[in-house]
Amino acid sequence: MDTEAQPAERDRSSRSSRPEPGSAAGEGPEGRSRSAFSARVGEWVPGGRLTLTGLLLLLLLLLLATFVVQPFQIPSGSMEQGLRIGDRVLVNKVAYRFDGRPRRGDVVVFDGTEIFGHGDYVKRVVGVGGDRVECCGQDGRVRVNGEPVDESAFLYPGDRPSTVRFDVTVPDGTLFVLGDHRGDSSDSRDHLGSPGGGMVPVDRVIGRADWIVWPLGHATRIERPDAYARVPAPASAGKGGDG
């Protein structure tokens, strides 16, 4: 019997399973192809792979800012005392893509070029499509669908709910918005006689302001207040009401 045959077969099998010199264990032609491609791109981009990584990160940030979340700097005192001049907030641009329309109490950023004159604005949603919004009753409060709203949690200290009287019904697909600092805010009240009546079309909303991220000492999540929890649905709730 040939007793040398079996060890010889094991030796050949062992040699065939060892990686070739200079290659990673278990790396096949596809892995080597990817490594070669990465190396070629790294050589082509000035600065090599570090620059390529930086460009990819920049592209990722650009995509996030375009489709997901966007930083926004507060330009005025119209939303004090919650949002102060110079605060940086993060605007959630997908908030209403999967969660319906803006709701009463949300702080939204919108393109006000065709409504208020120029640029982007940040205001609080007070009325949604179908709502009747009025001010001020005998109690001096804003009323939505007949329900008085306690705005003390966010209204600027010393401000009245409004020095301008109004009684409007918000058209479907639009919003009635006010600043928290009513004495220093240009909002829906100031454009009641303009085309569109000062209402903000929902499709002009950029997103919901969810976080104050700067300065760090003022960083916090922007919560929807409970002030509107008791407001009943509008008579036209089926067309665009809010819960």
TORFI-114838 format. One record per atom (N, C-alpha, C): residue number from 1; residue in one letter; atom name; x, y, z. Coordinates in steps of 0.001 Angstrom, whole numbers, plus 500000, padded with zeros to 6 digits. Layout:
N
   num   residuo   atomo        u        v        w
   NUM         A      CA        X        Y        Z
...
//
This chain:
243
   num   residuo   atomo        u        v        w
     1         M       N   500852   498810   500000
     1         M      CA   500000   500000   500000
     1         M       C   500877   501226   500000
     2         D       N   500437   502249   499216
     2         D      CA   501220   503488   499086
     2         D       C   500873   504387   500260
     3         T       N   501696   504367   501307
     3         T      CA   501425   505160   502514
     3         T       C   501801   506615   502359
     4         E       N   502472   507005   501279
     4         E      CA   502871   508408   501101
     4         E       C   501818   509218   500348
     5         A       N   500800   508597   499775
     5         A      CA   499838   509300   498913
     5         A       C   498957   510247   499717
     6         Q       N   498434   509811   500861
     6         Q      CA   497503   510642   501624
     6         Q       C   498129   511925   502154
     7         P       N   499323   511869   502773
     7         P      CA   499936   513132   503209
     7         P       C   500200   514077   502057
     8         A       N   500553   513523   500885
     8         A      CA   500825   514379   499733
     8         A       C   499578   515135   499322
     9         E       N   498396   514470   499337
     9         E      CA   497155   515123   498975
     9         E       C   496825   516235   499965
    10         R       N   497039   515994   501267
    10         R      CA   496752   517019   502273
    10         R       C   497644   518225   502082
    11         D       N   498904   517998   501731
    11         D      CA   499833   519110   501524
    11         D       C   499381   519983   500372
    12         R       N   498935   519365   499271
    12         R      CA   498494   520171   498131
    12         R       C   497254   520976   498478
    13         S       N   496321   520378   499222
    13         S      CA   495106   521089   499620
    13         S       C   495439   522265   500509
    14         S       N   496372   522092   501434
    14         S      CA   496763   523171   502344
    14         S       C   497378   524320   501591
    15         R       N   498223   523979   500593
    15         R      CA   498871   525058   499834
    15         R       C   497862   525837   499005
    16         S       N   496852   525161   498458
    16         S      CA   495888   525847   497594
    16         S       C   494983   526778   498386
    17         S       N   494797   526548   499724
    17         S      CA   493914   527394   500519
    17         S       C   494613   528621   501065
    18         R       N   495948   528670   500976
    18         R      CA   496679   529825   501496
    18         R       C   496529   531003   500540
    19         P       N   496344   532263   501056
    19         P      CA   496246   533430   500176
    19         P       C   497559   533668   499477
    20         E       N   497472   534192   498280
    20         E      CA   498671   534526   497531
    20         E       C   499416   535646   498223
    21         P       N   500734   535651   498109
    21         P      CA   501519   536731   498734
    21         P       C   501016   538094   498267
    22         G       N   500841   539035   499240
    22         G      CA   500450   540399   498880
    22         G       C   498948   540591   498785
    23         S       N   498141   539532   498989
    23         S      CA   496686   539676   498911
    23         S       C   496097   539420   500282
    24         A       N   494893   539997   500527
    24         A      CA   494228   539819   501808
    24         A       C   493581   538455   501840
    25         A       N   493512   537881   503068
    25         A      CA   492933   536546   503202
    25         A       C   491487   536563   502752
    26         G       N   491145   535638   501875
    26         G      CA   489773   535517   501422
    26         G       C   489390   536528   500371
    27         E       N   490294   537376   499901
    27         E      CA   489948   538398   498923
    27         E       C   490017   537819   497527
    28         G       N   488908   537905   496803
    28         G      CA   488856   537381   495451
    28         G       C   489082   538473   494436
    29         P       N   488855   538137   493144
    29         P      CA   489053   539120   492075
    29         P       C   488187   540364   492258
    30         E       N   486944   540183   492777
    30         E      CA   486057   541338   492942
    30         E       C   486606   542302   493978
    31         G       N   487099   541760   495117
    31         G      CA   487669   542610   496154
    31         G       C   488885   543351   495659
    32         R       N   489757   542639   494901
    32         R      CA   490944   543309   494366
    32         R       C   490554   544397   493376
    33         S       N   489463   544174   492621
    33         S      CA   489002   545168   491663
    33         S       C   488541   546432   492365
    34         R       N   487791   546262   493499
    34         R      CA   487332   547437   494248
    34         R       C   488509   548206   494818
    35         S       N   489482   547485   495369
    35         S      CA   490659   548136   495936
    35         S       C   491415   548907   494865
    36         A       N   491524   548311   493688
    36         A      CA   492229   548980   492593
    36         A       C   491490   550239   492162
    37         F       N   490135   550137   492110
    37         F      CA   489333   551306   491715
    37         F       C   489497   552432   492726
    38         S       N   489439   552069   494028
    38         S      CA   489599   553071   495075
    38         S       C   490968   553728   494992
    39         A       N   491977   552913   494718
    39         A      CA   493332   553460   494616
    39         A       C   493434   554415   493431
    40         R       N   492831   554047   492290
    40         R      CA   492891   554918   491109
    40         R       C   492193   556243   491364
    41         V       N   490978   556183   492023
    41         V      CA   490254   557419   492341
    41         V       C   491064   558272   493301
    42         G       N   491686   557626   494299
    42         G      CA   492516   558356   495248
    42         G       C   493677   559047   494576
    43         E       N   494252   558414   493534
    43         E      CA   495348   559044   492795
    43         E       C   494850   560184   491935
    44         W       N   493622   560041   491407
    44         W      CA   493088   561069   490494
    44         W       C   492675   562345   491234
    45         V       N   492090   562182   492467
    45         V      CA   491637   563335   493240
    45         V       C   492824   563995   493921
    46         P       N   492995   565317   493753
    46         P      CA   494093   566019   494425
    46         P       C   493994   565836   495936
    47         G       N   495078   565414   496554
    47         G      CA   495064   565196   497992
    47         G       C   494788   563758   498371
    48         G       N   494450   562926   497376
    48         G      CA   494279   561498   497640
    48         G       C   492993   561157   498355
    49         R       N   493055   560051   499117
    49         R      CA   491846   559497   499708
    49         R       C   491219   560407   500764
    50         L       N   492034   561186   501484
    50         L      CA   491477   562097   502489
    50         L       C   490580   563129   501827
    51         T       N   491004   563670   500698
    51         T      CA   490188   564639   499984
    51         T       C   488918   563986   499463
    52         L       N   489018   562763   498972
    52         L      CA   487845   562038   498483
    52         L       C   486836   561840   499613
    53         T       N   487319   561483   500798
    53         T      CA   486435   561310   501945
    53         T       C   485739   562623   502300
    54         G       N   486498   563710   502256
    54         G      CA   485921   565019   502539
    54         G       C   484847   565399   501540
    55         L       N   485079   565102   500255
    55         L      CA   484093   565408   499226
    55         L       C   482818   564594   499412
    56         L       N   482971   563336   499806
    56         L      CA   481804   562491   500033
    56         L       C   480993   562996   501232
    57         L       N   481691   563426   502283
    57         L      CA   481002   563977   503449
    57         L       C   480273   565266   503089
    58         L       N   480914   566106   502273
    58         L      CA   480292   567355   501828
    58         L       C   479036   567068   501015
    59         L       N   479115   566060   500151
    59         L      CA   477955   565672   499347
    59         L       C   476819   565180   500237
    60         L       N   477168   564404   501267
    60         L      CA   476165   563904   502196
    60         L       C   475472   565051   502930
    61         L       N   476263   566024   503401
    61         L      CA   475687   567187   504089
    61         L       C   474788   567982   503166
    62         L       N   475189   568109   501914
    62         L      CA   474388   568841   500926
    62         L       C   473046   568147   500707
    63         L       N   473074   566828   500614
    63         L      CA   471845   566067   500425
    63         L       C   470930   566185   501645
    64         L       N   471533   566157   502845
    64         L      CA   470746   566309   504066
    64         L       C   470075   567673   504117
    65         A       N   470838   568731   503787
    65         A      CA   470306   570097   503831
    65         A       C   469228   570306   502779
    66         T       N   469332   569593   501671
    66         T      CA   468370   569767   500586
    66         T       C   467070   569023   500853
    67         F       N   467168   567824   501426
    67         F      CA   465987   566982   501513
    67         F       C   465532   566639   502931
    68         V       N   466380   566785   503938
    68         V      CA   466034   566274   505267
    68         V       C   465967   567379   506326
    69         V       N   467076   568014   506618
    69         V      CA   467121   569018   507676
    69         V       C   467976   570191   507231
    70         Q       N   467550   571411   507594
    70         Q      CA   468254   572609   507146
    70         Q       C   468439   573574   508308
    71         P       N   469649   574096   508487
    71         P      CA   469852   575103   509534
    71         P       C   469242   576435   509122
    72         F       N   468751   577185   510105
    72         F      CA   468108   578480   509841
    72         F       C   468452   579410   510984
    73         Q       N   468883   580623   510659
    73         Q      CA   469236   581601   511688
    73         Q       C   468061   582558   511908
    74         I       N   467706   582748   513167
    74         I      CA   466590   583630   513509
    74         I       C   467011   585078   513253
    75         P       N   466304   585774   512342
    75         P      CA   466746   587104   511924
    75         P       C   466171   588260   512742
    76         S       N   465113   588016   513525
    76         S      CA   464460   589127   514220
    76         S       C   463943   588651   515574
    77         G       N   463345   589590   516303
    77         G      CA   462816   589254   517625
    77         G       C   461347   588881   517613
    78         S       N   460787   588557   516442
    78         S      CA   459341   588309   516339
    78         S       C   458889   587035   517042
    79         M       N   459845   586124   517372
    79         M      CA   459461   584887   518047
    79         M       C   460032   584812   519464
    80         E       N   460489   585943   520000
    80         E      CA   460939   585958   521387
    80         E       C   459722   585724   522293
    81         Q       N   459897   585107   523460
    81         Q      CA   461206   584904   524052
    81         Q       C   461768   583511   523772
    82         G       N   460983   582676   523093
    82         G      CA   461448   581325   522803
    82         G       C   462613   581291   521832
    83         L       N   462503   582035   520725
    83         L      CA   463561   582100   519716
    83         L       C   464117   583510   519696
    84         R       N   465419   583629   519930
    84         R      CA   466049   584938   520040
    84         R       C   466851   585245   518789
    85         I       N   467097   586521   518562
    85         I      CA   467885   586948   517405
    85         I       C   469240   586242   517423
    86         G       N   469595   585630   516294
    86         G      CA   470873   584949   516189
    86         G       C   470838   583467   516530
    87         D       N   469738   582992   517141
    87         D      CA   469625   581557   517408
    87         D       C   469689   580778   516098
    88         R       N   470330   579611   516150
    88         R      CA   470322   578700   515005
    88         R       C   469380   577554   515318
    89         V       N   468431   577326   514412
    89         V      CA   467493   576226   514600
    89         V       C   467648   575238   513452
    90         L       N   467265   573997   513714
    90         L      CA   467240   572977   512674
    90         L       C   465802   572808   512208
    91         V       N   465603   572943   510903
    91         V      CA   464279   572848   510312
    91         V       C   464090   571449   509721
    92         N       N   463117   570755   510225
    92         N      CA   462808   569398   509766
    92         N       C   462003   569487   508470
    93         K       N   462639   569156   507350
    93         K      CA   461998   569317   506048
    93         K       C   461133   568126   505649
    94         V       N   461174   567061   506439
    94         V      CA   460334   565898   506127
    94         V       C   459215   565731   507162
    95         A       N   459069   566715   508049
    95         A      CA   458084   566603   509126
    95         A       C   456678   566387   508596
    96         Y       N   456337   567060   507494
    96         Y      CA   454978   566974   506968
    96         Y       C   454886   566074   505740
    97         R       N   456004   565487   505374
    97         R      CA   455986   564571   504244
    97         R       C   455367   563238   504641
    98         F       N   455537   562867   505926
    98         F      CA   455017   561590   506397
    98         F       C   453996   561762   507518
    99         D       N   453816   562989   508003
    99         D      CA   452963   563212   509179
    99         D       C   451885   564252   508890
   100         G       N   451371   564252   507684
   100         G      CA   450283   565159   507354
   100         G       C   450718   566606   507231
   101         R       N   449812   567510   507558
   101         R      CA   450029   568942   507401
   101         R       C   450445   569586   508723
   102         P       N   450897   570844   508650
   102         P      CA   451224   571558   509894
   102         P       C   450031   571585   510844
   103         R       N   450330   571587   512131
   103         R      CA   449302   571586   513159
   103         R       C   449361   572864   513972
   104         R       N   448260   573210   514592
   104         R      CA   448234   574404   515445
   104         R       C   449316   574286   516518
   105         G       N   450040   575367   516689
   105         G      CA   451101   575382   517695
   105         G       C   452479   575104   517133
   106         D       N   452563   574504   515936
   106         D      CA   453874   574249   515323
   106         D       C   454571   575564   514998
   107         V       N   455891   575568   515152
   107         V      CA   456715   576695   514690
   107         V       C   457259   576292   513323
   108         V       N   456898   577056   512293
   108         V      CA   457264   576684   510931
   108         V       C   458100   577776   510275
   109         V       N   458936   577343   509351
   109         V      CA   459689   578263   508493
   109         V       C   459086   578145   507101
   110         F       N   458816   579292   506484
   110         F      CA   458176   579280   505175
   110         F       C   458736   580390   504288
   111         D       N   458563   580205   503002
   111         D      CA   458966   581204   502019
   111         D       C   457856   582253   501947
   112         G       N   458153   583446   502453
   112         G      CA   457142   584499   502502
   112         G       C   457264   585539   501411
   113         T       N   458031   585234   500384
   113         T      CA   458292   586213   499316
   113         T       C   457009   586738   498701
   114         E       N   456075   585855   498397
   114         E      CA   454843   586271   497729
   114         E       C   453749   586660   498708
   115         I       N   454006   586508   500006
   115         I      CA   452971   586775   501005
   115         I       C   453281   588031   501813
   116         F       N   454474   588040   502413
   116         F      CA   454866   589132   503298
   116         F       C   455888   590063   502673
   117         G       N   456358   589752   501481
   117         G      CA   457245   590698   500801
   117         G       C   458594   590172   500408
   118         H       N   459278   589438   501298
   118         H      CA   460623   588979   500944
   118         H       C   461096   587909   501909
   119         G       N   461927   587005   501415
   119         G      CA   462668   586073   502253
   119         G       C   461852   585012   502968
   120         D       N   462558   584315   503877
   120         D      CA   461961   583255   504684
   120         D       C   461561   583808   506053
   121         Y       N   460481   583269   506593
   121         Y      CA   459952   583722   507879
   121         Y       C   459790   582526   508812
   122         V       N   459800   582809   510106
   122         V      CA   459507   581791   511106
   122         V       C   458374   582313   511984
   123         K       N   457279   581554   512071
   123         K      CA   456105   581955   512849
   123         K       C   455450   580725   513465
   124         R       N   454480   580991   514325
   124         R      CA   453717   579896   514939
   124         R       C   452376   579749   514222
   125         V       N   451997   578504   513951
   125         V      CA   450712   578224   513325
   125         V       C   449611   578379   514371
   126         V       N   448650   579261   514081
   126         V      CA   447528   579488   514992
   126         V       C   446239   578899   514423
   127         G       N   446113   578927   513102
   127         G      CA   444926   578368   512473
   127         G       C   445282   577573   511231
   128         V       N   444556   576475   511007
   128         V      CA   444745   575649   509815
   128         V       C   443476   575704   508979
   129         G       N   443502   575044   507821
   129         G      CA   442378   575121   506906
   129         G       C   441034   574811   507552
   130         G       N   440078   575737   507397
   130         G      CA   438742   575566   507958
   130         G       C   438539   576243   509295
   131         D       N   439625   576596   510002
   131         D      CA   439523   577224   511320
   131         D       C   438975   578648   511221
   132         R       N   438195   579028   512224
   132         R      CA   437808   580424   512417
   132         R       C   438685   580977   513532
   133         V       N   439479   581979   513221
   133         V      CA   440406   582579   514187
   133         V       C   439976   584024   514418
   134         E       N   439820   584392   515692
   134         E      CA   439353   585748   516003
   134         E       C   440041   586285   517251
   135         C       N   440104   587596   517312
   135         C      CA   440680   588290   518467
   135         C       C   440211   589742   518444
   136         C       N   439942   590290   519548
   136         C      CA   440014   589594   520831
   136         C       C   438646   589672   521497
   137         G       N   438252   588656   522205
   137         G      CA   436975   588637   522900
   137         G       C   437047   589408   524200
   138         Q       N   436005   589285   525001
   138         Q      CA   435960   589997   526274
   138         Q       C   437087   589572   527202
   139         D       N   437546   588325   527033
   139         D      CA   438639   587848   527874
   139         D       C   439998   588246   527325
   140         G       N   440030   588924   526169
   140         G      CA   441287   589401   525595
   140         G       C   442120   588322   524937
   141         R       N   441556   587140   524715
   141         R      CA   442322   586033   524149
   141         R       C   441995   585802   522672
   142         V       N   442936   585128   522004
   142         V      CA   442677   584621   520664
   142         V       C   441734   583424   520816
   143         R       N   440754   583357   519911
   143         R      CA   439839   582215   519907
   143         R       C   439976   581467   518591
   144         V       N   440002   580162   518674
   144         V      CA   440039   579318   517484
   144         V       C   438838   578386   517539
   145         N       N   437970   578509   516540
   145         N      CA   436718   577732   516502
   145         N       C   435911   577910   517781
   146         G       N   435950   579140   518301
   146         G      CA   435170   579489   519481
   146         G       C   435846   579187   520807
   147         E       N   436966   578490   520778
   147         E      CA   437671   578113   522013
   147         E       C   438784   579111   522327
   148         P       N   438754   579748   523527
   148         P      CA   439843   580653   523883
   148         P       C   441149   579892   524091
   149         V       N   442231   580474   523625
   149         V      CA   443539   579823   523697
   149         V       C   444402   580528   524740
   150         D       N   444912   579761   525693
   150         D      CA   445822   580300   526707
   150         D       C   447237   580289   526143
   151         E       N   447730   581456   525710
   151         E      CA   449034   581560   525068
   151         E       C   450148   581961   526022
   152         S       N   449867   581930   527312
   152         S      CA   450837   582431   528292
   152         S       C   452157   581669   528271
   153         A       N   452151   580402   527814
   153         A      CA   453379   579601   527823
   153         A       C   454394   580079   526801
   154         F       N   453947   580808   525763
   154         F      CA   454891   581224   524724
   154         F       C   454769   582687   524318
   155         L       N   453688   583364   524717
   155         L      CA   453536   584775   524362
   155         L       C   454570   585625   525100
   156         Y       N   455159   586574   524388
   156         Y      CA   456198   587427   524974
   156         Y       C   455633   588153   526200
   157         P       N   456368   588146   527320
   157         P      CA   455880   588777   528550
   157         P       C   455521   590245   528325
   158         G       N   454318   590615   528753
   158         G      CA   453862   591984   528615
   158         G       C   453093   592260   527337
   159         D       N   453175   591335   526362
   159         D      CA   452448   591509   525100
   159         D       C   450979   591127   525268
   160         R       N   450118   591843   524542
   160         R      CA   448727   591434   524419
   160         R       C   448632   590453   523257
   161         P       N   447636   589561   523263
   161         P      CA   447480   588631   522153
   161         P       C   447426   589328   520799
   162         S       N   446825   590515   520764
   162         S      CA   446837   591314   519540
   162         S       C   446242   592689   519823
   163         T       N   446830   593689   519196
   163         T      CA   446236   595026   519248
   163         T       C   445401   595267   518001
   164         V       N   445439   594327   517074
   164         V      CA   444661   594381   515843
   164         V       C   443498   593406   515969
   165         R       N   442295   593889   515734
   165         R      CA   441133   593021   515797
   165         R       C   440984   592274   514468
   166         F       N   440630   591016   514549
   166         F      CA   440411   590244   513327
   166         F       C   439436   589109   513595
   167         D       N   438795   588681   512552
   167         D      CA   437869   587549   512601
   167         D       C   437894   586934   511208
   168         V       N   438659   585852   511051
   168         V      CA   438881   585276   509721
   168         V       C   438618   583776   509735
   169         T       N   438277   583254   508575
   169         T      CA   438192   581813   508371
   169         T       C   439325   581426   507435
   170         V       N   440127   580486   507861
   170         V      CA   441333   580104   507124
   170         V       C   440947   579202   505946
   171         P       N   441262   579609   504722
   171         P      CA   440944   578757   503570
   171         P       C   441694   577433   503625
   172         D       N   441090   576415   503030
   172         D      CA   441736   575107   502982
   172         D       C   443076   575216   502263
   173         G       N   444075   574502   502767
   173         G      CA   445397   574503   502150
   173         G       C   446265   575679   502549
   174         T       N   445822   576460   503555
   174         T      CA   446600   577619   504015
   174         T       C   446688   577620   505540
   175         L       N   447515   578522   506067
   175         L      CA   447727   578644   507505
   175         L       C   447605   580108   507926
   176         F       N   447090   580326   509137
   176         F      CA   447104   581643   509757
   176         F       C   448218   581609   510794
   177         V       N   449201   582511   510654
   177         V      CA   450395   582451   511505
   177         V       C   450592   583761   512260
   178         L       N   451148   583645   513469
   178         L      CA   451472   584797   514299
   178         L       C   452843   584607   514919
   179         G       N   453520   585722   515201
   179         G      CA   454756   585670   515957
   179         G       C   454436   585623   517438
   180         D       N   455330   585052   518236
   180         D      CA   455112   585004   519686
   180         D       C   455290   586379   520330
   181         H       N   456134   587214   519730
   181         H      CA   456321   588591   520212
   181         H       C   455411   589479   519369
   182         R       N   454145   589542   519754
   182         R      CA   453127   590182   518920
   182         R       C   453415   591659   518666
   183         G       N   454121   592306   519602
   183         G      CA   454433   593716   519422
   183         G       C   455583   593969   518458
   184         D       N   456244   592895   518005
   184         D      CA   457402   593049   517120
   184         D       C   457355   592007   516003
   185         S       N   456143   591742   515496
   185         S      CA   455997   590695   514494
   185         S       C   455131   591157   513331
   186         S       N   455650   590965   512131
   186         S      CA   454850   591144   510918
   186         S       C   454346   589768   510530
   187         D       N   453033   589571   510634
   187         D      CA   452476   588238   510408
   187         D       C   451136   588332   509689
   188         S       N   450314   587323   509816
   188         S      CA   449060   587288   509059
   188         S       C   448160   588481   509361
   189         R       N   448234   589037   510573
   189         R      CA   447390   590182   510936
   189         R       C   447659   591397   510063
   190         D       N   448932   591547   509656
   190         D      CA   449327   592749   508923
   190         D       C   448986   592694   507440
   191         H       N   448475   591568   506985
   191         H      CA   448209   591418   505551
   191         H       C   446788   590925   505299
   192         L       N   445888   591226   506230
   192         L      CA   444511   590766   506090
   192         L       C   443853   591349   504842
   193         G       N   444229   592564   504458
   193         G      CA   443627   593205   503283
   193         G       C   444385   592968   501996
   194         S       N   445483   592224   502068
   194         S      CA   446293   591945   500881
   194         S       C   445737   590736   500134
   195         P       N   446133   590548   498869
   195         P      CA   445729   589337   498153
   195         P       C   446153   588094   498954
   196         G       N   445235   587195   499164
   196         G      CA   445527   586009   499968
   196         G       C   445218   586201   501433
   197         G       N   444931   587455   501838
   197         G      CA   444509   587718   503211
   197         G       C   445520   587399   504287
   198         G       N   446816   587364   503923
   198         G      CA   447848   587074   504916
   198         G       C   447991   585603   505246
   199         M       N   447283   584751   504526
   199         M      CA   447366   583314   504771
   199         M       C   448590   582731   504059
   200         V       N   449214   581744   504698
   200         V      CA   450414   581110   504148
   200         V       C   450022   579784   503492
   201         P       N   450196   579645   502176
   201         P      CA   449910   578352   501545
   201         P       C   450794   577255   502132
   202         V       N   450197   576106   502381
   202         V      CA   450948   574997   502973
   202         V       C   452137   574615   502095
   203         D       N   451993   574754   500781
   203         D      CA   453095   574352   499900
   203         D       C   454263   575330   499923
   204         R       N   454130   576450   500669
   204         R      CA   455252   577386   500832
   204         R       C   456019   577106   502121
   205         V       N   455543   576139   502909
   205         V      CA   456220   575796   504167
   205         V       C   457474   574976   503855
   206         I       N   458617   575445   504356
   206         I      CA   459894   574747   504157
   206         I       C   460010   573575   505129
   207         G       N   459554   573780   506349
   207         G      CA   459621   572710   507331
   207         G       C   459274   573209   508725
   208         R       N   459362   572314   509683
   208         R      CA   459044   572623   511077
   208         R       C   460334   572822   511855
   209         A       N   460410   573905   512607
   209         A      CA   461579   574153   513454
   209         A       C   461492   573227   514673
   210         D       N   462447   572297   514770
   210         D      CA   462379   571275   515821
   210         D       C   463403   571464   516938
   211         W       N   464553   572072   516617
   211         W      CA   465625   572184   517611
   211         W       C   466302   573545   517542
   212         I       N   466599   574106   518706
   212         I      CA   467568   575206   518791
   212         I       C   468904   574536   519063
   213         V       N   469880   574761   518185
   213         V      CA   471170   574081   518342
   213         V       C   472309   575037   518699
   214         W       N   472062   576338   518595
   214         W      CA   473102   577316   518942
   214         W       C   472451   578620   519352
   215         P       N   472968   579275   520404
   215         P      CA   474127   578886   521215
   215         P       C   473827   577675   522100
   216         L       N   474886   576995   522502
   216         L      CA   474730   575754   523252
   216         L       C   473958   575958   524553
   217         G       N   474162   577105   525175
   217         G      CA   473470   577363   526431
   217         G       C   471968   577527   526260
   218         H       N   471517   577705   525031
   218         H      CA   470093   577899   524746
   218         H       C   469530   576726   523942
   219         A       N   470355   575694   523735
   219         A      CA   469948   574559   522909
   219         A       C   468815   573788   523582
   220         T       N   467791   573478   522818
   220         T      CA   466644   572738   523344
   220         T       C   465769   572263   522202
   221         R       N   464902   571333   522483
   221         R      CA   463910   570892   521512
   221         R       C   462730   571854   521539
   222         I       N   462189   572182   520391
   222         I      CA   461041   573076   520294
   222         I       C   459779   572208   520306
   223         E       N   459059   572240   521394
   223         E      CA   457882   571392   521558
   223         E       C   456610   572110   521109
   224         R       N   455644   571339   520665
   224         R      CA   454326   571895   520370
   224         R       C   453605   572104   521698
   225         P       N   453100   573317   521993
   225         P      CA   452456   573567   523284
   225         P       C   451087   572890   523370
   226         D       N   450606   572756   524598
   226         D      CA   449298   572143   524838
   226         D       C   448151   573142   524688
   227         A       N   448476   574381   524389
   227         A      CA   447473   575444   524389
   227         A       C   446301   575173   523443
   228         Y       N   446569   574421   522360
   228         Y      CA   445530   574202   521344
   228         Y       C   444836   572849   521489
   229         A       N   445146   572137   522567
   229         A      CA   444629   570773   522722
   229         A       C   443104   570732   522814
   230         R       N   442495   571783   523345
   230         R      CA   441044   571787   523539
   230         R       C   440297   572417   522375
   231         V       N   441027   572887   521379
   231         V      CA   440371   573516   520228
   231         V       C   439609   572449   519441
   232         P       N   438301   572660   519204
   232         P      CA   437549   571663   518436
   232         P       C   437894   571713   516964
   233         A       N   437594   570642   516265
   233         A      CA   437822   570613   514829
   233         A       C   436941   571647   514150
   234         P       N   437425   572219   513048
   234         P      CA   436600   573192   512319
   234         P       C   435406   572511   511668
   235         A       N   434433   573340   511267
   235         A      CA   433252   572773   510631
   235         A       C   433604   572014   509366
   236         S       N   434703   572453   508687
   236         S      CA   435140   571807   507444
   236         S       C   436304   570883   507716
   237         A       N   436249   570131   508826
   237         A      CA   437364   569286   509233
   237         A       C   437756   568285   508157
   238         G       N   436811   567859   507372
   238         G      CA   437109   566879   506339
   238         G       C   437978   567427   505241
   239         K       N   438063   568760   505160
   239         K      CA   438832   569386   504087
   239         K       C   440258   569715   504469
   240         G       N   440580   569749   505735
   240         G      CA   441956   570126   506074
   240         G       C   442116   570498   507506
   241         G       N   441247   569954   508362
   241         G      CA   441321   570290   509759
   241         G       C   442523   569703   510437
   242         D       N   442626   570013   511733
   242         D      CA   443799   569616   512511
   242         D       C   443348   568915   513755
   243         G       N   444151   567930   514177
   243         G      CA   443807   567250   515414
   243         G       C   444483   567856   516606
//
